[in-house]
């Protein structure tokens, strides 16, 4: 059973969806126009790539977010396409930038360790299933550090924003209670 978190979206969530859409359009254009796939492989690559865009996004909707569903579907779908695409080109690291950013941003306290493990296992899968290249491994590590750190920073900003809103709300409630007590006390004294 997938647990959904109900929280309002912030500019970071909208930006992430926009970046994922741009990522999808750019990579779809690359798959259709320049990828070295056979026609039948290209057809399946377009279908699978579209699924790897749509299915994780179903877990990141306004007021309905499932970090575990998003991360799991992103790792399985996009990660497997990434490993498969390494058989055709060693320059497919761009394919993982936005998924790494998304996974890092949407990983919660309970999912961050297995999300990190899943992202870290992908290079090992390339050595087992794909066509390994030392430069791809190094590029992946750099992308993991850069985009993973950005995603974690965005998540930290969002958490601090939520904490600040909760404190302001609590302060507002305490202020109203204090005003009522002052009014009640002033009526009592007079």
OpenMM code with the backbone's topology and positions (N, CA, C; nanometers):
from openmm import Vec3, app, unit

residues = "UNK UNK UNK UNK UNK UNK UNK UNK UNK UNK UNK UNK UNK UNK UNK UNK UNK UNK UNK UNK UNK UNK UNK UNK UNK UNK UNK UNK UNK UNK UNK UNK UNK UNK UNK UNK UNK UNK UNK UNK UNK UNK UNK UNK UNK UNK UNK UNK UNK UNK UNK UNK UNK UNK UNK UNK UNK UNK UNK UNK UNK UNK UNK UNK UNK UNK UNK UNK UNK UNK UNK UNK UNK UNK UNK UNK UNK UNK UNK UNK UNK UNK UNK UNK UNK UNK UNK UNK UNK UNK UNK UNK UNK UNK UNK UNK UNK UNK UNK UNK UNK UNK UNK UNK UNK UNK UNK UNK UNK UNK UNK UNK UNK UNK UNK UNK UNK UNK UNK UNK UNK UNK UNK UNK UNK UNK UNK UNK UNK UNK UNK UNK UNK UNK UNK UNK UNK UNK UNK UNK UNK UNK UNK UNK UNK UNK UNK UNK UNK UNK UNK UNK UNK UNK UNK UNK UNK UNK UNK UNK UNK UNK UNK UNK UNK UNK UNK UNK UNK UNK UNK UNK UNK UNK UNK UNK UNK UNK UNK UNK UNK UNK UNK UNK UNK UNK UNK UNK UNK UNK".split()
positions = [
    Vec3(0.0843, -0.1181, 0.0000),
    Vec3(0.0000, 0.0000, 0.0000),
    Vec3(0.0884, 0.1239, 0.0000),
    Vec3(0.0595, 0.2162, -0.0872),
    Vec3(0.1371, 0.3382, -0.0979),
    Vec3(0.0730, 0.4452, -0.0106),
    Vec3(0.1524, 0.5055, 0.0743),
    Vec3(0.1040, 0.6114, 0.1607),
    Vec3(0.1247, 0.7453, 0.0927),
    Vec3(0.0161, 0.8232, 0.0861),
    Vec3(0.0235, 0.9550, 0.0255),
    Vec3(0.0303, 1.0610, 0.1338),
    Vec3(0.1159, 1.1564, 0.1144),
    Vec3(0.1291, 1.2696, 0.2038),
    Vec3(0.0457, 1.3826, 0.1462),
    Vec3(-0.0371, 1.4409, 0.2281),
    Vec3(-0.1189, 1.5527, 0.1814),
    Vec3(-0.0530, 1.6813, 0.2284),
    Vec3(0.0061, 1.7526, 0.1346),
    Vec3(0.0647, 1.8829, 0.1640),
    Vec3(0.0473, 1.9710, 0.0409),
    Vec3(0.0384, 2.0989, 0.0665),
    Vec3(0.0228, 2.1899, -0.0467),
    Vec3(0.1551, 2.2005, -0.1218),
    Vec3(0.1444, 2.2299, -0.2487),
    Vec3(0.2634, 2.2430, -0.3318),
    Vec3(0.3250, 2.3799, -0.3137),
    Vec3(0.4558, 2.3838, -0.3328),
    Vec3(0.5318, 2.5083, -0.3256),
    Vec3(0.5975, 2.5307, -0.4612),
    Vec3(0.6649, 2.6417, -0.4728),
    Vec3(0.7301, 2.6729, -0.5996),
    Vec3(0.8288, 2.5641, -0.6394),
    Vec3(0.8874, 2.4964, -0.5423),
    Vec3(0.9846, 2.3913, -0.5719),
    Vec3(0.9155, 2.2744, -0.6427),
    Vec3(0.7957, 2.2388, -0.5968),
    Vec3(0.7214, 2.1295, -0.6604),
    Vec3(0.6851, 2.1649, -0.8045),
    Vec3(0.6368, 2.2867, -0.8251),
    Vec3(0.6029, 2.3296, -0.9615),
    Vec3(0.7262, 2.3336, -1.0501),
    Vec3(0.8379, 2.3807, -0.9954),
    Vec3(0.9628, 2.3843, -1.0725),
    Vec3(1.0075, 2.2438, -1.1099),
    Vec3(0.9957, 2.1512, -1.0170),
    Vec3(1.0352, 2.0133, -1.0430),
    Vec3(0.9510, 1.9522, -1.1549),
    Vec3(0.8219, 1.9769, -1.1524),
    Vec3(0.7340, 1.9255, -1.2586),
    Vec3(0.7708, 1.9894, -1.3923),
    Vec3(0.8001, 2.1192, -1.3912),
    Vec3(0.8400, 2.1873, -1.5145),
    Vec3(0.9718, 2.1305, -1.5682),
    Vec3(1.0700, 2.1094, -1.4796),
    Vec3(1.1986, 2.0531, -1.5220),
    Vec3(1.1808, 1.9115, -1.5767),
    Vec3(1.0943, 1.8319, -1.5120),
    Vec3(1.0697, 1.6958, -1.5614),
    Vec3(1.0047, 1.6994, -1.6991),
    Vec3(0.9130, 1.7936, -1.7217),
    Vec3(0.8496, 1.8056, -1.8533),
    Vec3(0.9525, 1.8444, -1.9591),
    Vec3(1.0376, 1.9408, -1.9275),
    Vec3(1.1442, 1.9797, -2.0216),
    Vec3(1.2385, 1.8630, -2.0481),
    Vec3(1.2746, 1.7906, -1.9418),
    Vec3(1.3603, 1.6721, -1.9528),
    Vec3(1.2966, 1.5702, -2.0462),
    Vec3(1.1679, 1.5478, -2.0304),
    Vec3(1.0968, 1.4513, -2.1148),
    Vec3(1.0975, 1.4957, -2.2613),
    Vec3(1.0639, 1.6196, -2.2871),
    Vec3(1.0564, 1.6690, -2.4255),
    Vec3(1.1931, 1.6627, -2.4931),
    Vec3(1.2956, 1.7093, -2.4255),
    Vec3(1.4311, 1.7098, -2.4838),
    Vec3(1.4789, 1.5678, -2.5120),
    Vec3(1.4643, 1.4779, -2.4145),
    Vec3(1.5118, 1.3409, -2.4341),
    Vec3(1.4263, 1.2651, -2.5353),
    Vec3(1.2977, 1.2936, -2.5415),
    Vec3(1.2131, 1.2311, -2.6433),
    Vec3(1.2584, 1.2735, -2.7828),
    Vec3(1.2891, 1.4015, -2.7978),
    Vec3(1.3400, 1.4501, -2.9267),
    Vec3(1.4707, 1.3808, -2.9623),
    Vec3(1.5587, 1.3626, -2.8643),
    Vec3(1.6867, 1.2944, -2.8888),
    Vec3(1.6623, 1.1491, -2.9290),
    Vec3(1.5715, 1.0812, -2.8606),
    Vec3(1.5417, 0.9410, -2.8922),
    Vec3(1.4870, 0.9287, -3.0337),
    Vec3(1.3988, 1.0193, -3.0708),
    Vec3(1.3352, 1.0109, -3.2036),
    Vec3(1.4305, 1.0520, -3.3145),
    Vec3(1.5097, 1.1556, -3.2916),
    Vec3(1.5873, 1.2101, -3.4023),
    Vec3(1.7303, 1.1581, -3.4139),
    Vec3(1.7970, 1.1343, -3.3039),
    Vec3(1.9391, 1.1033, -3.3146),
    Vec3(1.9817, 0.9705, -3.2540),
    Vec3(1.8944, 0.9051, -3.1844),
    Vec3(1.9354, 0.7817, -3.1163),
    Vec3(1.9676, 0.6714, -3.2158),
    Vec3(2.0694, 0.5905, -3.1866),
    Vec3(2.1117, 0.4845, -3.2789),
    Vec3(2.0346, 0.3535, -3.2603),
    Vec3(1.9036, 0.3647, -3.2419),
    Vec3(1.8225, 0.2451, -3.2217),
    Vec3(1.7714, 0.1920, -3.3545),
    Vec3(1.7446, 0.0622, -3.3567),
    Vec3(1.6742, 0.0046, -3.4702),
    Vec3(1.5296, 0.0544, -3.4626),
    Vec3(1.4556, 0.0577, -3.5755),
    Vec3(1.3182, 0.1118, -3.5725),
    Vec3(1.2284, 0.0477, -3.4660),
    Vec3(1.2340, -0.0823, -3.4520),
    Vec3(1.1511, -0.1485, -3.3520),
    Vec3(1.1951, -0.1101, -3.2101),
    Vec3(1.3262, -0.1002, -3.1866),
    Vec3(1.3779, -0.0589, -3.0558),
    Vec3(1.3406, 0.0861, -3.0260),
    Vec3(1.3451, 0.1695, -3.1285),
    Vec3(1.3109, 0.3103, -3.1102),
    Vec3(1.1646, 0.3248, -3.0688),
    Vec3(1.0768, 0.2468, -3.1296),
    Vec3(0.9343, 0.2480, -3.0957),
    Vec3(0.9151, 0.2123, -2.9486),
    Vec3(0.9785, 0.1049, -2.9040),
    Vec3(0.9654, 0.0628, -2.7649),
    Vec3(1.0323, 0.1607, -2.6695),
    Vec3(1.1414, 0.2194, -2.7122),
    Vec3(1.2097, 0.3178, -2.6286),
    Vec3(1.1189, 0.4388, -2.6050),
    Vec3(1.0490, 0.4843, -2.7081),
    Vec3(0.9572, 0.5979, -2.6926),
    Vec3(0.8446, 0.5619, -2.5958),
    Vec3(0.7886, 0.4428, -2.6101),
    Vec3(0.6790, 0.4002, -2.5218),
    Vec3(0.7283, 0.3868, -2.3774),
    Vec3(0.8396, 0.3209, -2.3582),
    Vec3(0.8928, 0.3016, -2.2231),
    Vec3(0.9382, 0.4334, -2.1598),
    Vec3(0.9961, 0.5202, -2.2412),
    Vec3(1.0394, 0.6496, -2.1892),
    Vec3(0.9190, 0.7347, -2.1489),
    Vec3(0.8130, 0.7290, -2.2282),
    Vec3(0.6902, 0.8020, -2.1934),
    Vec3(0.6319, 0.7474, -2.0634),
    Vec3(0.6331, 0.6168, -2.0469),
    Vec3(0.5847, 0.5565, -1.9219),
    Vec3(0.6734, 0.5979, -1.8050),
    Vec3(0.8051, 0.6067, -1.8288),
    Vec3(0.8959, 0.6459, -1.7203),
    Vec3(0.8790, 0.7923, -1.6827),
    Vec3(0.8150, 0.8704, -1.7683),
    Vec3(0.7824, 1.0089, -1.7336),
    Vec3(0.6475, 1.0161, -1.6621),
    Vec3(0.5469, 0.9482, -1.7162),
    Vec3(0.4103, 0.9612, -1.6648),
    Vec3(0.3907, 0.8890, -1.5313),
    Vec3(0.4347, 0.7657, -1.5207),
    Vec3(0.4050, 0.6859, -1.4010),
    Vec3(0.4634, 0.7473, -1.2732),
    Vec3(0.5905, 0.7855, -1.2692),
    Vec3(0.6373, 0.8499, -1.1449),
    Vec3(0.5624, 0.9798, -1.1139),
    Vec3(0.5253, 1.0531, -1.2192),
    Vec3(0.4560, 1.1806, -1.1975),
    Vec3(0.3192, 1.1602, -1.1321),
    Vec3(0.2594, 1.0434, -1.1491),
    Vec3(0.1316, 1.0134, -1.0845),
    Vec3(0.1447, 1.0080, -0.9321),
    Vec3(0.2663, 0.9913, -0.8832),
    Vec3(0.2907, 0.9884, -0.7391),
    Vec3(0.3308, 1.1252, -0.6838),
    Vec3(0.3413, 1.2243, -0.7722),
    Vec3(0.3766, 1.3607, -0.7306),
    Vec3(0.2742, 1.4563, -0.7895),
    Vec3(0.1581, 1.4588, -0.7251),
    Vec3(0.0472, 1.5433, -0.7679),
    Vec3(0.0151, 1.6435, -0.6572),
    Vec3(-0.0477, 1.7561, -0.6918),
    Vec3(-0.0827, 1.8530, -0.5867),
    Vec3(-0.1688, 1.7891, -0.4771),
    Vec3(-0.1316, 1.8145, -0.3533),
    Vec3(-0.1991, 1.7638, -0.2337),
    Vec3(-0.2019, 1.6120, -0.2247),
    Vec3(-0.1213, 1.5455, -0.3028),
    Vec3(-0.1179, 1.3983, -0.3016),
    Vec3(0.0205, 1.3528, -0.3471),
    Vec3(0.1081, 1.3309, -0.2518),
    Vec3(0.2467, 1.2965, -0.2834),
    Vec3(0.2830, 1.1657, -0.2140),
    Vec3(0.3377, 1.0730, -0.2907),
    Vec3(0.3899, 0.9488, -0.2341),
    Vec3(0.5373, 0.9400, -0.2712),
    Vec3(0.6214, 0.9729, -0.1758),
    Vec3(0.7652, 0.9719, -0.2056),
    Vec3(0.8141, 0.8307, -0.2367),
    Vec3(0.7633, 0.7310, -0.1648),
    Vec3(0.8096, 0.5942, -0.1910),
    Vec3(0.7635, 0.5457, -0.3282),
    Vec3(0.6399, 0.5764, -0.3673),
    Vec3(0.5913, 0.5378, -0.4994),
    Vec3(0.6677, 0.6063, -0.6104),
    Vec3(0.6963, 0.7361, -0.5915),
    Vec3(0.7710, 0.8108, -0.6925),
    Vec3(0.9117, 0.7543, -0.7074),
    Vec3(0.9798, 0.7382, -0.5958),
    Vec3(1.1190, 0.6927, -0.6001),
    Vec3(1.1294, 0.5531, -0.6592),
    Vec3(1.0423, 0.4636, -0.6152),
    Vec3(1.0462, 0.3259, -0.6651),
    Vec3(1.0198, 0.3201, -0.8152),
    Vec3(0.9167, 0.3904, -0.8614),
    Vec3(0.8859, 0.3876, -1.0052),
    Vec3(0.9945, 0.4577, -1.0865),
    Vec3(1.0513, 0.5653, -1.0336),
    Vec3(1.1590, 0.6361, -1.1045),
    Vec3(1.2827, 0.5478, -1.1159),
    Vec3(1.3183, 0.4810, -1.0074),
    Vec3(1.4362, 0.3937, -1.0107),
    Vec3(1.4165, 0.2762, -1.1054),
    Vec3(1.3001, 0.2131, -1.0992),
    Vec3(1.2757, 0.0957, -1.1830),
    Vec3(1.2641, 0.1345, -1.3299),
    Vec3(1.1795, 0.2310, -1.3608),
    Vec3(1.1546, 0.2646, -1.5012),
    Vec3(1.2693, 0.3436, -1.5637),
    Vec3(1.3000, 0.4586, -1.5071),
    Vec3(1.4038, 0.5432, -1.5666),
    Vec3(1.5418, 0.4811, -1.5483),
    Vec3(1.5652, 0.4207, -1.4323),
    Vec3(1.6946, 0.3558, -1.4092),
    Vec3(1.7214, 0.2436, -1.5068),
    Vec3(1.6207, 0.1591, -1.5329),
    Vec3(1.6411, 0.0484, -1.6270),
    Vec3(1.6602, 0.0999, -1.7696),
    Vec3(1.5889, 0.2062, -1.8073),
    Vec3(1.6105, 0.2641, -1.9413),
    Vec3(1.7508, 0.3232, -1.9530),
    Vec3(1.7959, 0.3838, -1.8455),
    Vec3(1.9312, 0.4396, -1.8437),
    Vec3(2.0357, 0.3300, -1.8641),
    Vec3(2.0206, 0.2212, -1.7904),
    Vec3(2.1148, 0.1089, -1.8033),
    Vec3(2.1094, 0.0528, -1.9448),
    Vec3(1.9898, 0.0366, -2.0003),
    Vec3(1.9746, -0.0162, -2.1354),
    Vec3(2.0356, 0.0780, -2.2388),
    Vec3(2.0167, 0.2096, -2.2215),
    Vec3(2.0682, 0.3075, -2.3179),
    Vec3(2.2193, 0.3139, -2.3182),
    Vec3(2.2845, 0.2701, -2.2110),
    Vec3(2.4308, 0.2709, -2.2107),
    Vec3(2.4882, 0.1722, -2.3114),
    Vec3(2.4083, 0.0779, -2.3583),
    Vec3(2.4534, -0.0137, -2.4635),
    Vec3(2.4712, 0.0579, -2.5965),
    Vec3(2.4079, 0.1738, -2.6115),
    Vec3(2.4102, 0.2454, -2.7384),
    Vec3(2.4997, 0.3689, -2.7353),
    Vec3(2.5166, 0.4274, -2.6177),
    Vec3(2.5977, 0.5477, -2.6101),
    Vec3(2.6519, 0.5639, -2.4687),
    Vec3(2.7731, 0.6121, -2.4603),
    Vec3(2.8328, 0.6391, -2.3292),
    Vec3(2.7959, 0.7792, -2.2810),
    Vec3(2.7213, 0.8532, -2.3636),
    Vec3(2.6864, 0.9911, -2.3302),
    Vec3(2.5399, 1.0039, -2.2918),
    Vec3(2.4906, 0.9120, -2.2148),
    Vec3(2.3504, 0.9140, -2.1732),
    Vec3(2.3339, 0.9653, -2.0298),
    Vec3(2.4379, 1.0212, -1.9724),
    Vec3(2.4305, 1.0669, -1.8338),
    Vec3(2.3285, 1.1785, -1.8183),
    Vec3(2.3065, 1.2590, -1.9225),
    Vec3(2.2065, 1.3661, -1.9165),
    Vec3(2.0683, 1.3090, -1.8840),
    Vec3(2.0494, 1.1857, -1.9193),
    Vec3(1.9233, 1.1165, -1.8984),
    Vec3(1.8882, 1.1057, -1.7494),
    Vec3(1.9880, 1.1091, -1.6621),
    Vec3(1.9646, 1.0863, -1.5191),
    Vec3(1.9672, 1.2127, -1.4332),
    Vec3(1.9983, 1.3286, -1.4897),
    Vec3(2.0097, 1.4495, -1.4089),
    Vec3(1.8810, 1.4816, -1.3330),
    Vec3(1.7718, 1.4948, -1.4051),
    Vec3(1.6443, 1.5319, -1.3423),
    Vec3(1.5909, 1.4185, -1.2540),
    Vec3(1.5997, 1.2923, -1.2944),
    Vec3(1.5566, 1.1876, -1.2006),
    Vec3(1.6350, 1.1879, -1.0686),
    Vec3(1.7654, 1.2123, -1.0731),
    Vec3(1.8435, 1.2190, -0.9493),
    Vec3(1.7961, 1.3368, -0.8641),
    Vec3(1.7752, 1.4517, -0.9266),
    Vec3(1.7246, 1.5700, -0.8564),
    Vec3(1.5888, 1.5411, -0.7938),
    Vec3(1.4994, 1.4783, -0.8699),
    Vec3(1.3645, 1.4474, -0.8222),
    Vec3(1.3670, 1.3492, -0.7059),
    Vec3(1.4461, 1.2452, -0.7188),
    Vec3(1.4540, 1.1440, -0.6130),
    Vec3(1.5093, 1.2059, -0.4853),
    Vec3(1.6129, 1.2869, -0.4971),
    Vec3(1.6706, 1.3500, -0.3783),
    Vec3(1.5713, 1.4453, -0.3131),
    Vec3(1.4977, 1.5210, -0.3936),
    Vec3(1.4007, 1.6155, -0.3382),
    Vec3(1.2838, 1.5443, -0.2701),
    Vec3(1.2325, 1.4408, -0.3322),
    Vec3(1.1139, 1.3743, -0.2788),
    Vec3(1.1439, 1.2655, -0.1766),
    Vec3(1.2710, 1.2368, -0.1536),
    Vec3(1.3015, 1.1357, -0.0519),
    Vec3(1.2729, 1.1942, 0.0859),
    Vec3(1.1968, 1.1203, 0.1619),
    Vec3(1.1631, 1.1610, 0.2979),
    Vec3(1.2579, 1.0900, 0.3938),
    Vec3(1.2432, 1.1183, 0.5198),
    Vec3(1.3308, 1.0568, 0.6194),
    Vec3(1.3248, 0.9051, 0.6121),
    Vec3(1.2054, 0.8501, 0.5902),
    Vec3(1.1908, 0.7049, 0.5896),
    Vec3(1.2341, 0.6422, 0.4579),
    Vec3(1.2506, 0.7206, 0.3516),
    Vec3(1.2873, 0.6642, 0.2213),
    Vec3(1.4261, 0.7048, 0.1739),
    Vec3(1.4914, 0.7950, 0.2448),
    Vec3(1.6165, 0.8493, 0.1910),
    Vec3(1.7282, 0.7457, 0.1814),
    Vec3(1.7327, 0.6482, 0.2716),
    Vec3(1.8419, 0.5516, 0.2679),
    Vec3(1.8258, 0.4521, 0.1542),
    Vec3(1.7051, 0.4011, 0.1330),
    Vec3(1.6906, 0.3078, 0.0214),
    Vec3(1.6871, 0.3810, -0.1117),
    Vec3(1.6496, 0.5106, -0.1131),
    Vec3(1.6594, 0.5893, -0.2368),
    Vec3(1.8063, 0.6086, -0.2739),
    Vec3(1.8890, 0.6403, -0.1746),
    Vec3(2.0328, 0.6563, -0.1999),
    Vec3(2.0946, 0.5250, -0.2455),
    Vec3(2.0518, 0.4153, -0.1842),
    Vec3(2.1039, 0.2843, -0.2253),
    Vec3(2.0628, 0.2521, -0.3687),
    Vec3(1.9380, 0.2814, -0.4039),
    Vec3(1.8907, 0.2550, -0.5401),
    Vec3(1.9649, 0.3355, -0.6445),
    Vec3(1.9882, 0.4625, -0.6154),
    Vec3(2.0630, 0.5474, -0.7088),
    Vec3(2.2073, 0.4994, -0.7203),
    Vec3(2.2630, 0.4541, -0.6104),
    Vec3(2.4026, 0.4087, -0.6100),
    Vec3(2.4215, 0.2748, -0.6802),
    Vec3(2.3175, 0.1944, -0.6860),
    Vec3(2.3271, 0.0627, -0.7494),
    Vec3(2.3277, 0.0722, -0.9026),
    Vec3(2.2709, 0.1798, -0.9576),
    Vec3(2.2630, 0.1918, -1.1039),
    Vec3(2.3982, 0.1767, -1.1745),
    Vec3(2.5062, 0.2405, -1.1268),
    Vec3(2.6347, 0.2181, -1.1951),
    Vec3(2.6786, 0.0722, -1.1916),
    Vec3(2.6476, 0.0023, -1.0840),
    Vec3(2.6821, -0.1401, -1.0769),
    Vec3(2.6009, -0.2203, -1.1786),
    Vec3(2.4755, -0.1816, -1.1991),
    Vec3(2.3920, -0.2487, -1.2997),
    Vec3(2.4487, -0.2286, -1.4399),
    Vec3(2.5076, -0.1120, -1.4632),
    Vec3(2.5677, -0.0858, -1.5945),
    Vec3(2.6817, -0.1840, -1.6192),
    Vec3(2.7614, -0.2102, -1.5172),
    Vec3(2.8725, -0.3035, -1.5331),
    Vec3(2.8251, -0.4467, -1.5538),
    Vec3(2.7074, -0.4797, -1.5003),
    Vec3(2.6548, -0.6151, -1.5156),
    Vec3(2.5746, -0.6296, -1.6452),
    Vec3(2.4873, -0.5328, -1.6748),
    Vec3(2.3934, -0.5450, -1.7868),
    Vec3(2.4336, -0.4593, -1.9057),
    Vec3(2.4724, -0.3349, -1.8789),
    Vec3(2.5018, -0.2418, -1.9868),
    Vec3(2.6442, -0.2522, -2.0353),
    Vec3(2.6816, -0.1526, -2.1122),
    Vec3(2.8181, -0.1465, -2.1634),
    Vec3(2.8965, -0.0499, -2.0742),
    Vec3(2.9850, -0.1018, -1.9896),
    Vec3(3.0542, -0.0147, -1.8943),
    Vec3(3.1561, 0.0758, -1.9626),
    Vec3(3.1640, 0.1960, -1.9096),
    Vec3(3.2653, 0.2910, -1.9553),
    Vec3(3.3089, 0.3710, -1.8339),
    Vec3(3.4384, 0.3842, -1.8163),
    Vec3(3.4913, 0.4549, -1.6996),
    Vec3(3.4435, 0.5996, -1.6977),
    Vec3(3.4385, 0.6625, -1.8149),
    Vec3(3.3951, 0.8025, -1.8199),
    Vec3(3.2479, 0.8157, -1.7801),
    Vec3(3.1652, 0.7179, -1.8152),
    Vec3(3.0243, 0.7200, -1.7758),
    Vec3(3.0118, 0.7090, -1.6242),
    Vec3(3.0908, 0.6224, -1.5644),
    Vec3(3.0878, 0.6052, -1.4194),
    Vec3(3.1254, 0.7353, -1.3486),
    Vec3(3.2312, 0.8015, -1.3949),
    Vec3(3.2737, 0.9279, -1.3347),
    Vec3(3.1690, 1.0373, -1.3555),
    Vec3(3.1103, 1.0434, -1.4747),
    Vec3(3.0051, 1.1419, -1.5006),
    Vec3(2.8843, 1.1173, -1.4114),
    Vec3(2.8527, 0.9906, -1.3896),
    Vec3(2.7397, 0.9565, -1.3039),
    Vec3(2.7655, 1.0000, -1.1603),
    Vec3(2.8848, 0.9788, -1.1114),
    Vec3(2.9204, 1.0193, -0.9750),
    Vec3(2.9103, 1.1711, -0.9606),
    Vec3(2.9602, 1.2450, -1.0597),
    Vec3(2.9507, 1.3917, -1.0559),
    Vec3(2.8050, 1.4353, -1.0589),
    Vec3(2.7246, 1.3745, -1.1472),
    Vec3(2.5819, 1.4083, -1.1543),
    Vec3(2.5109, 1.3737, -1.0248),
    Vec3(2.5466, 1.2615, -0.9664),
    Vec3(2.4872, 1.2193, -0.8398),
    Vec3(2.5172, 1.3207, -0.7294),
    Vec3(2.6410, 1.3633, -0.7214),
    Vec3(2.6791, 1.4610, -0.6190),
    Vec3(2.6120, 1.5956, -0.6455),
    Vec3(2.6204, 1.6440, -0.7688),
    Vec3(2.5677, 1.7764, -0.8017),
    Vec3(2.4152, 1.7819, -0.7902),
    Vec3(2.3451, 1.6955, -0.8634),
    Vec3(2.1988, 1.7022, -0.8655),
    Vec3(2.1369, 1.6431, -0.7387),
    Vec3(2.2030, 1.5459, -0.6791),
    Vec3(2.1548, 1.4936, -0.5515),
    Vec3(2.1621, 1.5992, -0.4423),
    Vec3(2.2711, 1.6741, -0.4394),
    Vec3(2.2860, 1.7813, -0.3408),
    Vec3(2.1826, 1.8908, -0.3647),
    Vec3(2.1579, 1.9258, -0.4900),
    Vec3(2.0561, 2.0267, -0.5194),
    Vec3(1.9185, 1.9799, -0.4733),
    Vec3(1.8847, 1.8555, -0.4990),
    Vec3(1.7554, 1.8025, -0.4564),
    Vec3(1.7417, 1.8019, -0.3053),
    Vec3(1.8474, 1.7620, -0.2345),
    Vec3(1.8452, 1.7632, -0.0881),
    Vec3(1.8353, 1.9057, -0.0342),
    Vec3(1.9011, 2.0001, -0.1000),
    Vec3(1.8934, 2.1406, -0.0573),
    Vec3(1.7512, 2.1944, -0.0756),
    Vec3(1.6878, 2.1596, -0.1878),
    Vec3(1.5488, 2.2027, -0.2094),
    Vec3(1.4575, 2.1422, -0.1039),
    Vec3(1.4795, 2.0157, -0.0708),
    Vec3(1.3980, 1.9511, 0.0322),
    Vec3(1.4188, 2.0178, 0.1677),
    Vec3(1.5431, 2.0525, 0.1999),
    Vec3(1.5735, 2.1213, 0.3246),
    Vec3(1.5026, 2.2568, 0.3295),
    Vec3(1.5059, 2.3314, 0.2190),
    Vec3(1.4356, 2.4608, 0.2134),
    Vec3(1.2861, 2.4436, 0.2367),
    Vec3(1.2288, 2.3426, 0.1765),
    Vec3(1.0864, 2.3171, 0.1924),
    Vec3(1.0536, 2.2817, 0.3373),
    Vec3(1.1347, 2.1973, 0.3995),
    Vec3(1.1114, 2.1603, 0.5395),
    Vec3(1.1219, 2.2814, 0.6312),
    Vec3(1.2208, 2.3647, 0.6101),
    Vec3(1.2368, 2.4846, 0.6923),
    Vec3(1.1205, 2.5810, 0.6706),
    Vec3(1.0725, 2.5908, 0.5480),
    Vec3(0.9576, 2.6754, 0.5191),
    Vec3(0.8336, 2.6249, 0.5922),
    Vec3(0.8125, 2.4933, 0.5901),
    Vec3(0.6980, 2.4340, 0.6608),
    Vec3(0.7097, 2.4567, 0.8114),
    Vec3(0.8283, 2.4404, 0.8669),
    Vec3(0.8489, 2.4632, 1.0101),
    Vec3(0.8222, 2.6089, 1.0467),
    Vec3(0.8676, 2.7003, 0.9613),
    Vec3(0.8464, 2.8423, 0.9865),
    Vec3(0.6972, 2.8771, 0.9806),
    Vec3(0.6253, 2.8210, 0.8856),
    Vec3(0.4812, 2.8450, 0.8778),
    Vec3(0.4104, 2.7929, 1.0030),
    Vec3(0.4506, 2.6763, 1.0512),
    Vec3(0.3899, 2.6201, 1.1715),
    Vec3(0.4177, 2.7092, 1.2925),
    Vec3(0.5396, 2.7621, 1.3036),
    Vec3(0.5731, 2.8509, 1.4148),
    Vec3(0.4942, 2.9814, 1.4083),
    Vec3(0.4789, 3.0375, 1.2889),
    Vec3(0.4011, 3.1611, 1.2726),
    Vec3(0.2551, 3.1365, 1.3091),
    Vec3(0.2015, 3.0224, 1.2673),
    Vec3(0.0631, 2.9887, 1.3009),
    Vec3(0.0470, 2.9731, 1.4521),
    Vec3(0.1412, 2.9047, 1.5154),
    Vec3(0.1365, 2.8872, 1.6608),
    Vec3(0.1480, 3.0212, 1.7322),
    Vec3(0.2349, 3.1084, 1.6831),
    Vec3(0.2506, 3.2412, 1.7418),
    Vec3(0.1220, 3.3222, 1.7263),
    Vec3(0.0576, 3.3116, 1.6140),
    Vec3(-0.0689, 3.3818, 1.5902),
    Vec3(-0.1771, 3.3328, 1.6873),
    Vec3(-0.1849, 3.2026, 1.7091),
    Vec3(-0.2834, 3.1460, 1.8024),
    Vec3(-0.2542, 3.1930, 1.9446),
    Vec3(-0.1283, 3.1905, 1.9854),
    Vec3(-0.0906, 3.2362, 2.1199),
    Vec3(-0.1216, 3.3849, 2.1369),
    Vec3(-0.0980, 3.4623, 2.0316),
    Vec3(-0.1271, 3.6058, 2.0357),
    Vec3(-0.2774, 3.6297, 2.0546),
    Vec3(-0.3604, 3.5539, 1.9831),
    Vec3(-0.5056, 3.5674, 1.9990),
    Vec3(-0.5491, 3.5281, 2.1397),
    Vec3(-0.4905, 3.4211, 2.1916),
    Vec3(-0.5242, 3.3792, 2.3279),
    Vec3(-0.4852, 3.4866, 2.4288),
    Vec3(-0.3692, 3.5460, 2.4121),
    Vec3(-0.3232, 3.6516, 2.5016),
    Vec3(-0.4155, 3.7731, 2.4932),
    Vec3(-0.4584, 3.8096, 2.3748),
    Vec3(-0.5511, 3.9228, 2.3591),
    Vec3(-0.6828, 3.8966, 2.4316),
    Vec3(-0.7335, 3.7742, 2.4172),
    Vec3(-0.8587, 3.7400, 2.4859),
    Vec3(-0.8420, 3.7472, 2.6368),
    Vec3(-0.7273, 3.6997, 2.6866),
    Vec3(-0.7029, 3.7051, 2.8305),
    Vec3(-0.6909, 3.8489, 2.8789),
    Vec3(-0.6262, 3.9343, 2.8016),
    Vec3(-0.6123, 4.0761, 2.8382),
    Vec3(-0.7491, 4.1429, 2.8389),
    Vec3(-0.8294, 4.1165, 2.7380),
    Vec3(-0.9646, 4.1738, 2.7325),
    Vec3(-1.0468, 4.1227, 2.8503),
    Vec3(-1.0402, 3.9951, 2.8778),
    Vec3(-1.1145, 3.9358, 2.9890),
    Vec3(-1.0672, 3.9957, 3.1222),
    Vec3(-0.9359, 4.0126, 3.1390),
    Vec3(-0.8816, 4.0693, 3.2615),
    Vec3(-0.9216, 4.2154, 3.2764),
    Vec3(-0.9166, 4.2912, 3.1678),
    Vec3(-0.9557, 4.4331, 3.1763),
    Vec3(-1.1038, 4.4479, 3.2078),
    Vec3(-1.1893, 4.3606, 3.1553),
    Vec3(-1.3312, 4.3649, 3.1901),
    Vec3(-1.3521, 4.3243, 3.3364),
    Vec3(-1.2726, 4.2344, 3.3842),
    Vec3(-1.2830, 4.1881, 3.5219),
    Vec3(-1.2408, 4.2982, 3.6204),
    Vec3(-1.1333, 4.3721, 3.5824),
    Vec3(-1.0841, 4.4772, 3.6727),
    Vec3(-1.1751, 4.5975, 3.6770),
    Vec3(-1.2458, 4.6258, 3.5711),
    Vec3(-1.3329, 4.7437, 3.5681),
    Vec3(-1.4703, 4.6996, 3.5984),
] * unit.nanometer
topology = app.Topology()
chain = topology.addChain("A")
for resn in residues:
    res = topology.addResidue(resn, chain)
    for name in ("N", "CA", "C"):
        topology.addAtom(name, app.Element.getBySymbol(name[0]), res)
